[in-house]
Amino acid sequence: MEIKGKRICVLEDDDDIREIINVLLKEEKYQVSGFASVSDFIRGGKGGGPDLFLLDVMLPDGNGVDVCSMLKSDNLTQNIPVLMMSANSSELEVANSCKAHGFVAKPFDIYDLISKVAKVLE
């Protein structure tokens, strides 16, 4: 199955981290949409039918776990994989509680991030 060209929606409030993720994933031939806040994400994140959601946990106007739970309870997005990201490793249990498909600890290793994205999209 061809995974390149798949669409990834990134919800990350840190501009630098979001830009790094954007560049890394575009180098891997993914199409990336980035959002800095939950409100921006809700307005534009589900549009276009992404193949993967990559969500930070701590956000200025909400919580990535709540966004994940919202996505998993929506018929339009419930089957789209979600990867959670956090600098707090204890968030792994929280990520599991929203039925995420995986977890990326920050600061992340770029090869680990790319590998996890590719694996989820297989």
N, C-alpha and C positions, 0 to 999 in steps of 0.2 A: 504494500500500500504506500502510495506517495504521501509523505508528510510535509514536504516543503510546499510553501505557498499557503499553508493553513493560516487562519486568522486567529490572532491572540489579542485579547483585551487585557490591558495592564491597569490596575488600580493601585497607584503608589503616590503618596503625597510629596515625597522628596524629589525635587526636580532633577537633581544629579543622578540619583539611583534610577529614576524612570528613564532618563536619557541613556544611561549605560545599558539598561535592559533593552531599550528600543534598538540601539545600535547592534548589540549582540544578536538579538533575534532577527533583525533585518539582514545581518551578514549570513545567517543560516537560511535565508530566503523565506522567512515568515512575514506575513502582513501584520503589522502591529498598530493598535490603537491605544493611546495612553490617556489616563484620567488622573487628576490630582486630588479629587474629592469624591465622596459618595454622591453628592448632589449632581456633579458633572457626569459621573458614571451612570446614574439612574436616567438622566436625560439622554445620554448617547451610547452607553456601554453595551446594551443588549441588541442594538440595531446592527444589521448586517450579518447576524448569525455567526458569532465567533465559534471557533473550534476548541478554544481553551480560555478560561479566565485565570489570571495570575493576580492574586489579591493580597495586599499588605493588611496586617491585622490592625495596627494602630493608625488611625486616620483622624484628621482635624475635625471632621463633622460626622463621625460615626465609627463603625467597627467592621473590619473585613469579615469577621465571623458572622455577623448579622447579615452582611451582604451575601455571603456564601449560603446561609440558611434561606434567604429570600430567593436566590437563584435555584436552589434545590427544591423549593416548594412551588415554583412556577412551571406549568406544563411546557412552556416554550423553551426553558433553559435547564430543566431538571437533569437532562442526560448529557449536558456539556460538562466536561471535566473541569475541576477547580484545583489549582495549586495555591496554597497559602504561604505567605512569607512573613517572617518576624525576626527581630533581633533578640527576642526573648524565647529561649529554647523551650520553656515550659508551655509555650503557646501550642506546641505539638498536640497536646491533649485537647485543647480548645479547637484546633483545626479539625481533628477527628470528629468532634461533636457535631460539626456541620456537614459531615459526609464529604469532606474534601478528598481529592485523589492523591494528595501528597503535600509535602511541607518543604520549604526552602529556608534554611537558617541564614540570617544576615549577621555579619557580612557574608555574602555567598561567594563560592568559588565559581568562576564563569563557566568552567567545563561541567561542574556539577549541575548548575542551572540549566544549561543547554541539554545535558543528558536527561534530566528529569522532565523537561518539556517534551523532548523527543519520545521518551518512554510513554508518557501519558497520551501522546497523540498517535501512538502505533495502532 
